[in-house]
Amino acid sequence: MSGTEQPPAFGLSFDPRALSDLLAAPSDIRDLALAQLQDVVNARLFGPRLLGELADCRKLYVDHRNAWRIVYAQRPAPTGSAYRAEIHVVAVRPRERHEVYSITRKRLGITHRPLSALAHAARSRSPQLEPRREAPKPTPPSYAPPGLLRPVAPPSLRGRAR
């Protein structure tokens, strides 16, 4: 490190399976991933936040085709660390069929997939599919006297003395 370089802003840790992912990746993907992680650790790059149950994580697009992803979380560094926070890499996998996100859920121990409001609405049964029922015909209330009821006319303003 030369005198002009700043020390890293964050520590770096890997889930052991994410390190295996990285070592198993093709060499060009591995080189790109390591360069991006260096930028993240030096606070020059932050990936977009994920949504839903992975909202505590961020993602990085590794290659120009956006076929590979790095999923990481920024968390407090362990006690005794030289850094206040660390970047914890959870997965380095292809995005195909959302594999990286399903692996991340498993590694973080997220077993259920709660439905979003939109997914719940899409899976629910439409009330318009219900068969139409006849509306009940209105009947006079049981306390009404027989015969027609006449409304009371409002008082007229004509013919009033001044």
Sequence and secondary structure as in RCSB ss.txt:
>XXXX:A:sequence
MSGTEQPPAFGLSFDPRALSDLLAAPSDIRDLALAQLQDVVNARLFGPRLLGELADCRKLYVDHRNAWRIVYAQR
PAPTGSAYRAEIHVVAVRPRERHEVYSITRKRLGITHRPLSALAHAARSRSPQLEPRREAPKPTPPSYAPPGLLR
PVAPPSLRGRAR
>XXXX:A:secstr
  TTS   SSEEEE HHHHHHHHHS HHHHHHHHHHHHHHHTTS    B  GGGTTEEEEE STT  EEEEEEEE
E  TT SSSEEEEEEEEEE GGGHHHHHHHHHHT       HHHHHHHS  GGGS           TTS SS   
      STT   
